[in-house]
Amino acid sequence: QYKFRDLTIEELKNVNKTYPNFTFSMNTYTFKDGSQKDLLNFSGTVPVKYGNSYNIPIHLWILDSHPFAPPICFLKPTVNMGISVGKHVDARGRIYLPYLQNWSHPKSTVIGLIKEMIAKFEEELPLYSLSPSDAARQSELLSYIAKITEGETDMKSKSKIGGGKNEGRFNKITVVGAGDLGIACVLAIAAKGAADKVVLLDLSEGAAKGGTMDLEIFALPNVEISKDFSASADSKVVVLTVNSLGSAQTYLDVIQSNVDLFRGIIPAISHYSQNTVLLVASHPVEVMTYVSWKLSAFPKSRVIGVGANLDTERFQYILTNLLKAEVLAKDAWIIGEQGEDKVPSWTSCNLVAKQMEAMGARDSREEVANRAMEVLRGKSQRSWSVGLSVADLTDTILKDKRKVHSVSTLAKGCCNINSEVFLSLPCILGTKGVMEVVKLEEDQLVQEKLQSSAGSIHDLQQQLKL
């Protein structure tokens, strides 16, 4: 049932008038969380000039809150076409454009979306012609792409197209630190099955003991324990869980001890894995993510803190399962500074919420959010729960899922923040780390809280010796 049926029909009439080759149908779409809906979708070709003229086949799904929500867009290559993965297209053919991210009715339309799609494809052609031998192999790949464009989620089978494991791609993760958190991360990542190999880098003095010894006794497949930084070479993701256990008395001294510890770790990790994504779980996560960024000299996109990912997953679960507010949960996020200063927010694409507010229901949403926050505050973050969160993030990165997570990222330029600080914001993650920061709903109170957190974190960072 389309909530704004007349508006949707009117717009699709305009699409049909401009692009008469498009065919329309109703099919079942399966979202990432497993929920399903019957959605209107259409397929057709758009004309693109890239030296020569090409007709690029696309497939668009129209959500039931259209035109207040953007379509879900895919390429639909034929058997003799290959997908050119780039800035706006992933390996599955999913299309990502600024127009989709900034979608806002009535300014945004499907016609406008297609025009930007054409413009972006003329800058970077998303498809290429396959040779006859490649085309034969592509037919198997297309069966996978077809499942995605028909709404199915990731294939649950571990079989690989072409017979080779990840087409020669070896997914290796290194976890630095053999404390409770480090071991929890190793176990959770191994259980998730996303990595071909997990290295636990034990930097403690003396012989292996405690949990590390148990890991050696009950040897897990694909898990290696080492004290040598060279064992981390060519890791796709490096998870940092170490925290100094020195005798520092003040909070600043504790953080400085961690900074001193990282000075001996980050350069070595960066040397052996120059293209890795650094995932920081050490405390305080915002400051240590900033320190990792500075010491590694990596692009900001490849240095991420675990931030509020766990809190966000819990928050969404509480809204959906305990408070039965599933509509609100879809675009709900915990952002800002980890700890007591975290704040709930919504992404600007939460059009259902905007419609509710238009009917005077904003107070109701805030009441539900406050109830969820009260439940959330009663949940501690144990090592095993943070480990599960880390495994969730590494799975998204390694598999290039381009899923949105609330993680610590450089917040400069967001919400009038002018300092180099890391705060949790909803980010699209892939193999290169943060691909894009999702636009938040404008809320003066939320912005003030983020600015306050940024100010206190920046002041603290200024006192550290890097």
C-alpha positions in Angstrom: 0.0 0.0 0.0 1.6 3.2 -1.2 1.1 6.0 1.4 1.2 8.8 -1.3 -0.4 6.9 -4.2 -1.5 9.8 -6.2 1.8 11.6 -6.0 3.6 8.4 -7.0 1.4 7.7 -9.9 1.7 11.2 -11.2 5.5 11.1 -11.1 5.7 7.7 -12.8 3.5 9.0 -15.6 6.1 11.6 -16.1 8.8 9.0 -16.2 6.9 6.9 -18.7 6.4 10.0 -20.9 10.1 10.8 -20.9 11.4 7.2 -21.0 8.8 5.2 -22.8 11.1 2.1 -23.0 10.8 1.5 -19.3 8.6 -1.5 -18.2 6.8 -1.4 -14.9 5.8 -4.3 -12.6 5.2 -5.3 -8.9 7.6 -7.6 -7.2 8.7 -8.6 -3.7 11.8 -6.8 -2.4 13.7 -8.3 0.5 15.5 -5.7 2.7 18.8 -6.4 4.5 17.0 -7.1 7.8 15.0 -9.9 6.1 11.7 -8.0 5.9 9.8 -8.0 2.6 7.5 -5.8 0.7 5.7 -5.8 -2.6 7.1 -2.8 -4.4 6.7 -1.1 -7.7 9.8 -1.4 -9.9 10.8 -0.5 -13.4 13.5 -1.5 -15.8 14.8 0.2 -18.9 17.8 1.8 -20.5 19.2 5.4 -20.2 21.3 7.0 -23.0 24.9 7.7 -22.1 27.5 9.4 -24.3 31.1 8.2 -23.6 32.9 8.7 -26.8 30.2 6.6 -28.5 26.5 6.4 -27.4 25.5 3.6 -25.1 22.2 2.4 -23.6 22.8 1.6 -20.0 20.2 -0.8 -18.5 19.0 0.1 -15.0 16.4 -1.3 -12.5 14.7 1.0 -10.0 12.6 0.0 -7.0 10.1 2.5 -5.7 9.6 2.5 -1.9 6.1 2.7 -0.4 6.9 6.1 1.1 7.7 7.6 -2.3 8.1 10.4 -3.3 9.4 11.2 0.2 12.0 8.5 0.0 14.5 7.8 -2.9 14.3 4.8 -5.1 16.7 1.8 -4.7 18.8 1.7 -7.9 20.7 -1.1 -9.6 22.4 -1.7 -13.0 20.9 -4.5 -14.9 23.8 -5.8 -17.2 23.1 -8.2 -20.0 25.1 -11.4 -20.4 27.8 -9.6 -22.5 28.3 -6.8 -20.0 30.7 -6.5 -17.0 30.3 -4.1 -14.1 33.0 -1.4 -13.7 33.1 -0.9 -9.9 33.7 2.8 -9.1 32.7 5.7 -7.0 29.0 5.3 -7.9 28.6 1.6 -8.5 29.5 -1.4 -6.4 30.3 -5.0 -7.5 26.7 -6.0 -7.2 25.5 -3.2 -9.5 24.0 -1.1 -6.7 24.0 2.6 -7.7 25.0 5.3 -5.2 24.6 9.0 -6.1 24.7 12.3 -4.2 21.1 12.9 -5.6 19.9 9.8 -3.7 21.7 10.8 -0.5 20.2 14.3 -0.6 16.8 13.3 -1.8 14.1 15.8 -0.7 10.5 16.1 -2.0 9.3 18.0 -4.0 12.8 19.2 -5.2 13.9 15.6 -6.0 12.2 13.6 -8.7 12.9 10.3 -10.5 13.5 12.3 -13.7 16.1 14.4 -11.9 17.6 11.2 -10.5 18.0 9.7 -14.0 19.5 12.9 -15.3 22.2 12.8 -12.6 22.7 9.1 -13.3 23.3 9.8 -16.9 25.7 12.7 -16.0 27.7 10.5 -13.6 27.8 7.6 -16.0 29.2 9.9 -18.7 32.1 10.7 -16.4 32.7 7.1 -15.5 31.0 4.4 -17.6 29.6 1.7 -15.3 29.6 -1.2 -17.7 32.0 -2.7 -20.2 31.8 -5.3 -23.0 33.0 -8.8 -22.2 34.8 -11.1 -24.6 32.9 -14.2 -25.6 34.8 -16.3 -23.0 34.1 -13.8 -20.3 30.5 -13.5 -21.3 30.0 -17.2 -20.7 31.3 -16.9 -17.1 29.3 -13.7 -16.7 26.1 -15.6 -17.1 26.7 -17.3 -13.7 27.5 -13.9 -12.2 24.4 -12.4 -13.5 22.3 -15.0 -11.7 23.8 -13.6 -8.5 23.2 -10.0 -9.6 19.6 -10.9 -10.5 19.0 -12.1 -7.0 20.3 -8.8 -5.6 18.2 -6.7 -8.0 15.1 -8.8 -7.2 15.7 -7.8 -3.6 17.5 -10.8 -2.1 20.2 -10.2 0.4 23.8 -11.6 0.4 24.1 -15.2 -0.8 24.2 -17.5 2.2 26.1 -20.1 0.3 29.9 -20.0 0.6 30.4 -21.2 -3.0 32.3 -18.8 -5.1 31.7 -18.0 -8.8 34.6 -19.3 -10.9 35.7 -21.7 -8.2 38.4 -19.5 -6.7 38.2 -18.2 -3.2 37.2 -14.5 -3.4 38.8 -14.5 -6.9 42.2 -14.5 -5.3 41.4 -12.0 -2.6 42.6 -13.1 0.8 40.8 -11.5 3.7 43.0 -11.2 6.7 42.3 -9.4 9.9 44.8 -8.5 12.7 43.6 -7.9 16.2 46.2 -5.9 18.3 46.0 -6.7 22.0 45.4 -10.0 23.8 43.3 -8.8 26.7 39.7 -9.7 27.2 38.5 -7.4 24.5 41.1 -8.6 22.0 40.3 -12.2 22.5 36.5 -11.4 22.4 37.1 -9.8 19.0 39.0 -12.8 17.7 36.3 -15.2 18.8 33.5 -13.1 17.3 35.3 -12.5 14.0 36.1 -16.2 13.7 32.5 -17.1 14.4 31.2 -14.5 11.9 33.3 -16.3 9.2 34.1 -13.1 7.2 37.9 -13.5 7.3 40.1 -16.2 5.8 42.7 -15.6 8.6 42.6 -13.8 12.0 45.9 -12.8 13.6 46.0 -12.0 17.3 49.0 -9.8 18.0 49.9 -10.3 21.6 52.1 -7.5 22.8 52.2 -8.5 26.5 55.5 -9.4 28.2 56.4 -13.0 29.1 55.0 -16.3 28.0 51.4 -16.7 26.8 48.9 -17.1 29.6 45.2 -16.8 30.4 43.0 -16.5 27.4 45.9 -16.5 24.9 47.1 -19.8 26.2 43.6 -21.2 25.9 43.5 -20.1 22.3 46.7 -22.0 21.7 45.5 -25.1 23.5 42.1 -25.2 21.8 43.5 -24.2 18.4 40.9 -22.5 16.2 41.1 -22.9 12.4 42.5 -19.8 10.7 43.5 -18.1 13.9 47.2 -17.3 14.5 48.8 -15.9 17.7 52.0 -13.9 17.3 54.2 -11.3 19.0 55.8 -10.2 15.8 54.3 -7.2 13.9 55.3 -8.9 10.6 52.5 -11.4 11.2 50.0 -8.6 10.5 51.4 -8.0 7.0 48.7 -7.3 4.3 45.8 -7.2 6.7 42.6 -5.8 5.2 41.5 -4.6 8.6 43.5 -4.0 11.8 41.5 -3.9 15.1 43.2 -2.0 17.9 42.1 -3.1 21.4 45.1 -2.3 23.5 44.9 0.0 26.6 47.8 1.0 28.9 47.7 -0.6 32.3 50.3 1.8 33.8 50.1 3.6 37.2 48.9 6.9 35.8 46.9 8.9 38.3 44.9 11.4 36.3 42.6 10.9 33.3 45.0 12.9 31.1 47.9 10.7 32.2 46.0 7.5 31.3 45.3 8.8 27.8 48.9 10.0 27.4 50.0 6.4 28.4 47.8 5.1 25.6 49.2 7.6 23.2 52.7 6.5 24.1 51.7 2.9 23.6 50.2 3.7 20.1 53.4 5.5 19.1 55.1 2.1 19.1 52.2 0.3 17.4 50.7 2.4 14.6 53.9 3.0 12.6 54.7 -0.7 12.6 51.1 -1.7 11.6 51.1 1.0 8.9 54.4 -0.3 7.5 53.2 -3.9 7.1 49.7 -3.1 6.0 49.8 0.1 4.0 46.3 -0.2 2.6 44.5 -1.5 5.7 41.5 0.0 7.4 42.3 0.8 11.1 39.4 0.0 13.4 40.0 1.5 16.9 38.3 0.0 20.0 40.8 1.4 22.6 39.6 4.0 25.1 38.7 6.8 24.8 37.7 5.8 21.3 37.3 9.3 19.9 40.8 10.4 21.0 42.5 7.2 20.2 41.0 7.2 16.7 42.3 10.7 16.2 45.8 9.6 17.5 45.7 6.6 15.1 44.9 8.9 12.2 47.7 11.3 13.0 50.3 8.6 13.6 49.4 6.5 10.5 49.0 9.4 8.1 46.3 7.3 6.5 43.3 9.0 4.7 40.6 9.9 7.2 38.3 7.3 5.4 40.5 4.4 6.5 40.7 5.3 10.2 37.5 4.4 12.1 36.5 4.1 15.7 33.9 1.5 16.9 32.1 4.5 18.3 28.4 4.1 18.9 27.8 1.1 16.6 26.9 -1.2 19.5 24.7 1.5 21.1 22.9 2.1 17.8 22.2 -1.6 17.2 20.8 -1.9 20.7 18.8 1.4 20.3 17.2 0.1 17.1 16.5 -3.2 18.6 14.8 -1.6 21.7 12.7 0.6 19.5 11.6 -2.3 17.2 11.2 -5.2 19.7 10.6 -3.7 23.1 8.7 -0.5 22.3 7.2 -1.7 19.0 8.2 1.5 17.2 9.6 -0.2 14.1 9.0 2.8 11.8 11.1 5.1 14.1 13.9 2.5 14.4 14.7 2.3 10.7 16.6 5.6 10.5 17.4 6.0 14.2 21.0 6.4 15.3 23.1 7.0 18.4 25.7 9.6 17.6 28.4 11.8 19.1 30.7 10.9 21.9 30.7 7.4 23.4 29.4 7.3 27.0 27.0 9.5 28.8 27.1 12.3 26.2 25.8 10.2 23.4 22.6 11.4 21.7 19.9 9.9 19.6 19.2 11.3 16.1 17.6 10.4 12.8 18.8 10.6 9.3 17.2 13.1 7.0 15.7 10.4 4.9 13.3 9.4 7.7 10.4 10.7 5.8 7.8 8.7 7.7 8.9 10.5 10.8 8.7 13.8 9.0 5.1 13.0 8.0 4.3 12.1 11.6 5.8 15.4 12.7 3.7 17.2 10.1 0.7 15.8 12.0 2.0 17.0 15.3 3.5 13.8 16.5 7.1 15.0 17.1 6.6 14.9 20.9 5.4 11.3 20.7 8.6 10.4 18.8 10.8 12.1 21.4 8.9 10.3 24.2 9.5 6.9 22.6 13.2 7.8 22.0 13.6 8.9 25.7 12.1 5.6 26.8 14.5 3.7 24.6 17.5 5.7 25.9 16.5 4.8 29.5 16.6 1.1 28.6 19.9 1.6 26.7 21.6 3.3 29.6 21.0 0.2 31.7 23.0 -1.9 29.3 26.7 -2.2 30.0 29.3 -2.8 27.3 31.1 -6.1 28.1 34.1 -7.3 26.2 32.1 -10.0 24.4 29.4 -7.5 23.3 32.0 -5.0 21.9 33.6 -8.0 20.2 30.3 -8.8 18.4 30.1 -5.2 17.4 33.7 -5.3 16.0 32.9 -8.5 14.1 29.8 -6.8 12.6 31.9 -3.8 11.4 34.7 -6.0 9.9 32.1 -8.1 8.1 30.7 -5.0 6.5 34.2 -3.7 5.5 35.5 -7.0 4.1 32.4 -7.8 2.2 32.0 -4.3 0.9 28.4 -4.3 2.0 28.1 -0.5 2.0 25.9 -0.8 5.0 25.4 2.2 7.3 27.0 2.1 10.8 27.4 4.8 13.5 31.2 4.9 13.8 33.8 7.4 14.9 34.8 9.4 11.9 36.4 12.8 11.4 33.6 15.2 12.2 35.2 18.4 10.9 32.7 20.2 8.6 29.7 18.6 10.2 27.3 20.6 12.4 29.6 23.6 12.2 32.4 21.7 13.8 35.7 23.3 12.8 38.2 21.2 14.8 39.8 17.9 13.9 37.9 15.6 16.2 36.3 12.2 15.7 32.7 11.6 16.6 30.2 8.9 15.9 28.1 9.6 12.8 26.1 7.3 10.5 28.6 6.3 7.8 28.4 4.0 4.7 31.2 1.5 5.1 33.0 -0.5 2.4 36.4 -2.1 1.7 38.1 1.4 1.8 36.5 2.3 5.1 34.1 5.3 5.3 32.6 5.9 1.8 30.2 8.6 2.8 28.7 10.2 5.9 24.9 10.1 5.9 23.1 13.4 6.3 21.4 13.8 9.6 18.1 15.4 10.3 18.5 19.1 11.3 18.0 19.4 15.0 19.4 22.4 16.9 19.7 20.5 20.3 21.6 17.6 18.6 23.9 20.0 16.9 24.7 21.8 20.1 25.5 18.5 21.9 27.8 17.5 19.1 29.5 20.9 19.2 29.9 20.6 22.9 31.5 17.1 22.7 33.8 18.3 19.9 34.9 21.2 22.0 35.8 19.1 25.1 37.5 16.4 23.0 39.6 19.0 21.1 40.7 20.7 24.4 41.8 17.3 25.6 43.7 16.5 22.4 45.5 19.8 22.6 47.1 18.7 25.9 48.5 15.4 24.5 52.0 14.9 23.3 51.9 13.1 20.0 
